[in-house]
Amino acid sequence: MAADRPAPAGPGRKGPLAWFRSRPLRSRLALLTAVAVAVAVAAVSLACWFVTREQLENEMDSSLRGTRLDASGVESLLALCHRGTTPPPLAGSYTVQVILAGGGVCTSGKAPIPAGPGDLAVARGQLGDVLHTVKDDAGREMRVYTYPQEGPPGIAVSLARPLSEIDNSMSTLRWVLLLVSGIGVVGAGAAGLWVARTGLEPVNRLTGAVEHVAATEDLTVRIPVEGKDEIARLSRSFNAMTAALATSQDRQAQLIADAGHELRTPLTSLRTNVELLVRSEETGRAIPPEDRRALLASVKAQMTELASLIGDLQELARPDTERPGPLAVVPFHTILRTALDRARLRGPELTFVTDLAPWYVRADAAALERALVNVLDNAVKFSPPRGTVEVRLMRGELTVRDEGPGIPAEELPHVFDRFWRSPSARSLPGSGLGLSIVARTVEHAGGTVAVAPAEGGGTVATVRLPGAPTPPPDTLQGRA
């Protein structure tokens, strides 16, 4: 026959811990407070009960030891017993018993008390005195003190008091302690619930704010911050989070608006050119070959501009915390030479003066090359015909100087903003995203970038990247 096994906990069964966890936080705090107070009160009550009982027993023992029956009283008690008369109880709650060495007993009280071996040993002179607890013939527990009687040996006197005196007092004390403990536990639970409600009020406000943001997507909600405790820190963190989310949302909206504005111009021009070509095919009126070639060249240029703009948007749409690719140790000077080759193709009439010292950095090679091309393209775009572009790389500091018109001081703070272009450069090709991509790439590589007016005219762009003039001894490309 299989042994009985406890039924498994099913969906409808919950253990005490699961039930406790399912309660609201304020209820759990109140319950924990009540339990803690109940344990403390129980411990104090038990300690008080045992200490009081011990104290009462010590007082009873002292009372018994301090009471003595004189010789005349002992003789009178023995005389009554010899005549066969039952001695009347003495005044008070004491029971007096005379014990003879032979085992005879004469008792003045409600019921005789059995004489134990210790009592007989005192009567025979073998012990000085003895104190013990025993039940009398009526079944009452008695505290008995036996001492030898002065005079002729062979007689001992036992004085006894019922322990019910202590039990009655302890019973009263027990009920008092239970009443006080119950009131204390209930009061502690109520106080714990009040403290929990008061202490969790800021959490309730925070919860309400979070629920409001989740329901309405309103990121302007702010929680009042009071004090410097953990709740205040949590409120400040929530306010900072909503502010950051609102800023991110605004930047996304601005990016979409700027992207739509930038895409509108090439798309409009592209649609106009395509419509002219379609109309020529539909009407049968041929466009002169030179005009047709110009239209196709314009369409090609606009398609290239759109592709470049979309690529820039994809680059900037990536979160700021996401790196463009795996970082590796790459030769900065070699990537710069490749970017210079591309820049020379875009400005064949310009003169490039270069001085490149070896420098190895930890970066994404493709993203770094694109950023360098953007920096050089800016110099090519703003350089006058037959101008000179100076490119120098020394100990991780790249400087690119052109001989263009320069950038006004009031426009310098905006050169790295997305879609920002100087009013004087609105007629030139570009989307205004190049320097934004440069700043993003350089920051991901742990460097800095700056643009400033050059002495004697023109503009100088400075890119600084941490690294070393020689590659690591083990490999040129290490993991990030």
C-alpha positions in Angstrom: 0.0 0.0 0.0 1.5 3.3 -1.0 2.4 5.7 1.8 0.3 8.8 2.2 1.9 11.8 0.5 1.0 15.5 0.9 -1.1 16.8 -1.9 0.8 18.9 -4.3 0.2 22.6 -4.3 -2.2 23.3 -7.1 -3.5 26.6 -8.6 -6.0 26.9 -5.8 -3.4 26.2 -3.0 -1.2 28.9 -1.7 1.5 28.6 1.0 1.9 31.2 3.7 4.8 32.8 1.9 2.9 33.0 -1.4 -0.1 34.5 0.4 2.1 37.0 2.2 3.7 38.1 -1.1 0.3 38.5 -2.7 -0.7 41.2 -0.1 -0.3 44.9 -0.8 3.0 46.4 0.5 1.3 48.5 3.2 -0.5 45.3 4.5 2.8 43.4 4.6 4.5 46.3 6.5 1.7 46.4 9.0 1.7 42.6 9.4 5.4 42.5 9.9 5.2 45.3 12.4 2.5 43.5 14.4 4.4 40.2 14.3 7.6 41.9 15.4 5.8 43.6 18.3 4.0 40.4 19.2 7.3 38.5 19.4 8.9 41.2 21.5 5.9 41.5 23.8 5.7 37.7 24.2 9.4 37.5 25.1 9.0 40.3 27.6 5.8 38.8 29.1 7.4 35.4 29.5 10.5 36.9 31.1 8.3 39.0 33.5 6.2 35.9 34.3 9.2 33.7 35.2 11.0 36.5 37.1 7.9 37.3 39.1 7.2 33.6 40.0 10.8 33.1 41.1 10.6 36.3 43.2 7.4 35.1 44.9 8.8 31.7 45.6 11.9 33.3 47.1 9.7 35.4 49.3 7.7 32.4 50.4 10.9 30.5 51.3 12.2 33.5 53.2 8.9 33.7 55.1 9.1 30.0 56.0 12.7 30.2 57.1 12.0 33.3 59.3 9.1 31.6 61.2 9.7 29.4 64.3 7.4 27.6 66.6 8.4 28.0 70.3 8.9 25.0 72.7 5.5 25.5 74.5 3.6 25.4 71.2 5.4 22.2 70.2 4.6 20.6 73.6 0.9 21.7 73.4 0.6 20.3 69.9 2.2 17.0 71.0 -0.1 16.8 74.1 -3.2 17.1 72.0 -2.0 14.4 69.6 -1.2 12.0 72.6 -4.7 12.5 73.9 -6.1 11.6 70.5 -7.4 15.1 69.8 -6.9 16.7 66.4 -5.1 20.0 66.9 -6.9 23.0 65.4 -5.3 24.9 62.6 -3.0 27.7 63.6 -3.7 31.3 62.7 -2.7 32.2 59.1 -2.0 30.0 56.2 0.7 28.0 57.8 0.4 24.3 58.4 2.5 23.1 61.3 3.6 19.5 61.7 5.7 17.9 64.4 7.8 15.0 63.2 9.3 12.4 65.6 12.5 10.5 64.9 10.5 7.3 64.8 8.3 8.6 62.0 5.3 9.8 64.1 3.6 12.9 62.8 1.4 15.5 64.6 -0.3 18.0 62.3 -2.1 21.3 62.9 -3.7 22.2 59.7 -6.2 21.1 57.0 -4.5 17.9 56.0 -1.3 16.0 57.1 1.8 16.3 55.0 3.7 13.1 54.2 7.0 13.1 56.0 9.8 12.6 53.5 13.3 11.1 54.0 14.7 14.6 54.4 12.2 15.5 57.2 13.0 12.3 59.1 16.7 13.0 58.7 16.3 16.4 60.3 14.3 14.8 63.2 17.1 12.3 63.7 19.7 15.0 63.7 21.3 14.0 60.4 20.5 17.3 58.6 20.3 20.8 59.8 17.1 21.7 57.9 15.4 21.0 54.6 13.2 22.9 52.2 11.1 21.1 49.6 7.8 20.9 47.8 5.3 18.1 48.4 1.6 17.4 48.1 -0.5 17.0 51.3 -3.1 14.4 51.8 -5.7 16.7 50.3 -3.7 16.9 47.1 -2.5 20.5 47.5 1.0 21.4 46.6 2.8 22.7 49.7 6.1 24.4 50.2 7.6 22.7 53.3 10.4 23.9 55.6 11.6 21.4 58.2 14.0 22.4 61.1 15.1 20.6 64.3 13.3 21.7 67.5 15.5 23.1 70.3 15.6 20.9 73.4 15.7 17.2 73.5 16.7 15.6 70.2 14.4 13.5 68.1 11.9 16.1 67.2 11.6 18.3 64.0 9.0 20.9 63.1 7.7 21.4 59.5 6.2 24.7 58.5 4.2 24.6 55.2 2.4 27.0 53.0 0.3 26.2 49.9 1.7 27.1 46.5 -1.8 28.1 45.5 -1.0 31.5 47.0 1.7 32.0 44.3 -0.5 30.3 41.6 -3.4 32.6 42.2 -1.1 35.7 41.9 0.5 34.3 38.8 -2.8 33.5 37.2 -3.9 37.1 37.7 -0.6 38.3 36.3 -1.0 36.0 33.3 -4.3 37.5 32.4 -3.0 41.0 32.8 0.0 40.2 30.6 -2.3 38.6 27.9 -4.5 41.6 27.9 -1.7 44.1 27.7 0.1 42.1 25.0 -3.1 41.9 22.9 -3.7 45.6 23.2 0.0 46.2 22.3 -0.1 43.9 19.3 -3.4 45.4 18.0 -2.0 48.9 18.6 1.3 48.0 16.9 -0.6 46.7 13.8 -2.7 49.8 13.6 0.4 52.0 14.1 2.2 50.0 11.5 -0.6 50.4 9.0 -0.7 54.1 9.6 3.1 54.4 9.3 3.0 52.3 6.1 0.3 54.5 4.6 2.1 57.7 5.5 5.5 56.5 4.5 4.3 55.0 1.2 2.3 58.1 0.1 5.3 59.4 -2.0 5.4 55.9 -3.6 1.7 56.2 -4.4 2.3 59.5 -6.0 5.2 58.1 -8.0 3.0 55.1 -9.0 0.3 57.4 -10.1 2.7 59.5 -12.1 4.1 56.4 -13.9 0.6 55.1 -14.6 -0.3 58.5 -16.0 2.7 58.6 -18.3 2.0 55.0 -19.4 -1.6 55.9 -20.2 -1.2 59.3 -21.8 2.5 59.4 -22.9 2.7 62.8 -21.2 6.4 63.3 -20.4 5.9 66.7 -18.8 4.8 65.1 -15.5 7.1 66.0 -12.6 6.9 64.7 -9.0 7.6 67.2 -6.2 10.8 66.3 -4.4 10.9 66.7 -0.6 13.9 65.9 1.6 16.9 63.8 0.9 15.8 60.3 1.6 15.4 57.3 -0.7 12.0 58.4 -1.8 13.3 61.8 -2.7 16.2 60.2 -4.7 13.6 58.0 -6.5 11.5 61.0 -7.3 14.5 62.9 -8.7 15.5 59.9 -10.8 12.0 59.7 -12.2 12.0 63.4 -13.0 15.4 63.1 -14.7 14.2 60.0 -16.7 11.0 61.7 -17.9 13.0 64.8 -18.8 15.5 62.7 -20.8 12.7 60.9 -22.5 11.0 64.2 -23.4 14.2 65.5 -24.8 14.7 62.3 -26.8 11.1 62.6 -28.1 11.7 66.2 -29.1 14.9 65.3 -30.8 13.1 62.5 -32.7 10.3 64.9 -33.8 12.9 67.5 -34.8 14.9 64.8 -36.8 11.7 63.7 -38.6 10.8 67.3 -39.4 14.3 68.2 -40.6 14.6 65.0 -42.6 11.3 65.7 -44.3 12.4 69.3 -45.1 15.7 68.1 -46.5 14.2 65.3 -48.5 11.5 67.6 -50.0 13.9 69.6 -52.2 15.7 66.7 -54.0 12.5 64.8 -54.4 10.7 67.8 -55.9 13.6 68.4 -58.3 13.8 64.7 -59.1 10.0 64.5 -59.8 10.1 67.5 -62.0 12.9 66.1 -64.1 11.2 62.7 -64.4 7.9 64.3 -65.4 9.7 66.2 -68.2 11.2 62.9 -69.4 7.8 61.1 -69.2 5.9 63.9 -70.9 8.5 63.9 -73.7 7.8 60.2 -74.2 4.1 60.5 -74.1 3.8 63.5 -76.4 6.4 62.4 -78.8 8.2 65.7 -78.6 11.9 64.8 -78.3 14.0 66.8 -75.9 17.2 68.1 -77.4 20.1 65.8 -76.8 22.1 68.3 -74.7 19.0 69.0 -72.5 18.3 65.3 -72.2 21.8 64.7 -71.0 21.6 67.5 -68.6 18.3 66.2 -67.2 19.7 62.7 -66.8 22.8 64.1 -65.1 20.6 66.1 -62.8 18.5 62.9 -62.0 21.7 61.0 -61.3 23.0 63.7 -59.0 19.7 63.9 -57.1 19.6 60.2 -56.7 23.2 60.3 -55.3 22.2 63.1 -53.0 19.2 61.1 -51.8 21.2 58.0 -51.2 23.8 60.0 -49.2 21.1 61.7 -47.2 19.4 58.4 -46.4 22.7 56.9 -45.3 23.4 59.8 -43.0 19.9 59.5 -41.5 20.4 55.8 -40.9 23.7 56.6 -39.1 22.2 59.3 -36.9 19.0 57.2 -36.2 21.2 54.7 -34.3 20.9 55.3 -30.5 23.7 57.3 -29.0 24.6 54.4 -26.6 25.0 52.0 -29.6 28.4 51.8 -31.1 28.5 51.8 -34.9 30.6 48.6 -35.0 33.2 46.5 -33.1 36.1 48.6 -32.0 39.6 47.4 -33.0 43.1 48.8 -33.1 43.5 50.4 -36.5 46.1 52.7 -38.1 44.8 56.2 -38.0 47.3 57.4 -40.6 46.4 54.7 -43.1 42.7 55.4 -42.9 43.4 59.1 -43.3 45.4 58.4 -46.5 42.4 56.5 -47.9 40.1 59.4 -47.1 42.6 61.8 -48.7 42.5 59.8 -51.9 38.7 60.2 -52.0 39.0 63.9 -51.2 41.5 64.5 -54.0 39.0 63.1 -56.5 36.3 65.5 -55.3 38.7 68.5 -55.5 41.2 67.8 -58.3 42.1 71.5 -58.6 43.1 71.8 -55.0 46.5 71.3 -53.5 46.8 69.0 -50.5 49.7 69.5 -48.1 50.0 66.5 -45.8 52.2 65.5 -42.9 51.1 62.2 -41.4 52.9 60.6 -38.5 51.9 57.0 -37.6 49.2 56.7 -34.9 47.1 53.7 -33.9 43.7 54.1 -32.3 40.9 51.9 -31.1 37.9 52.6 -33.3 35.6 51.2 -36.0 37.6 51.5 -39.3 34.6 52.1 -41.6 32.9 54.7 -39.4 36.3 56.5 -38.8 37.0 56.6 -42.6 33.5 58.1 -43.2 34.0 60.7 -40.5 37.4 61.7 -42.0 35.9 61.9 -45.4 33.2 64.2 -44.1 35.9 66.5 -42.5 37.9 66.6 -45.7 34.8 67.1 -47.8 34.0 70.2 -45.8 37.4 71.6 -46.5 37.1 70.8 -50.2 33.6 72.3 -50.4 34.6 75.7 -48.9 38.1 76.0 -50.4 38.4 78.6 -53.2 39.5 77.4 -56.7 43.2 76.3 -56.7 43.3 76.7 -53.0 45.3 74.7 -50.5 44.2 72.2 -47.9 46.7 71.4 -45.1 46.3 68.0 -43.4 48.6 67.2 -40.5 48.5 64.2 -38.0 50.8 64.5 -35.0 50.5 62.3 -31.9 46.8 61.6 -32.4 45.9 65.2 -33.3 44.5 65.7 -36.8 44.2 69.2 -38.1 42.5 70.0 -41.4 42.8 73.6 -42.5 41.2 75.3 -45.6 41.5 78.7 -47.1 37.7 79.3 -47.3 35.7 82.2 -46.1 35.7 80.8 -42.5 32.8 80.5 -40.0 31.4 83.5 -38.1 31.9 83.3 -34.4 28.1 83.3 -33.7 27.7 80.2 -35.9 30.5 78.1 -34.4 28.2 76.6 -31.5 25.9 75.1 -34.2 28.3 73.5 -36.6 27.8 70.0 -35.1 23.9 70.3 -34.9 21.9 68.0 -37.2 20.8 69.6 -40.5 22.4 72.9 -39.6 24.0 74.7 -42.4 25.5 78.2 -42.5 23.3 80.7 -44.4 26.2 81.3 -46.8 26.4 77.6 -47.6 22.7 76.9 -48.3 23.4 76.9 -52.1 26.2 74.3 -51.8 25.4 70.5 -51.9 25.0 68.7 -48.6 22.5 67.8 -45.9 24.1 69.4 -42.8 24.6 66.0 -41.3 28.3 65.5 -42.0 29.8 67.1 -38.9 27.1 65.6 -36.7 28.3 62.1 -37.9 31.9 63.2 -37.3 31.2 64.3 -33.7 29.3 61.0 -33.0 32.0 58.8 -34.4 34.8 60.6 -32.6 33.0 60.5 -29.3 32.4 56.8 -29.6 36.2 56.3 -30.2 36.9 58.3 -27.0 38.1 61.5 -28.8 37.1 65.1 -29.3 36.5 67.2 -32.3 36.4 71.0 -32.7 36.1 73.6 -35.4 37.6 77.1 -35.1 38.7 80.0 -37.3 42.2 79.7 -38.6 44.9 82.4 -38.3 45.1 84.3 -41.5 41.6 83.2 -42.7 39.9 79.9 -43.3 38.8 77.2 -40.9 40.7 74.6 -39.0 39.0 71.4 -37.9 40.8 69.5 -35.1 40.2 65.8 -34.3 42.0 64.2 -31.2 41.9 60.5 -30.7 43.7 58.6 -27.9 46.2 56.0 -29.0 49.9 55.2 -29.5 52.5 55.8 -32.3 53.1 52.0 -32.5 50.6 49.1 -32.6 50.3 46.6 -29.7 53.0 43.9 -29.9 50.6 41.0 -30.3 48.2 42.3 -33.1 47.2 45.3 -34.9 43.5 44.7 -34.3 42.4 43.7 -30.8 38.9 43.2 -29.5 37.2 46.1 -27.9 
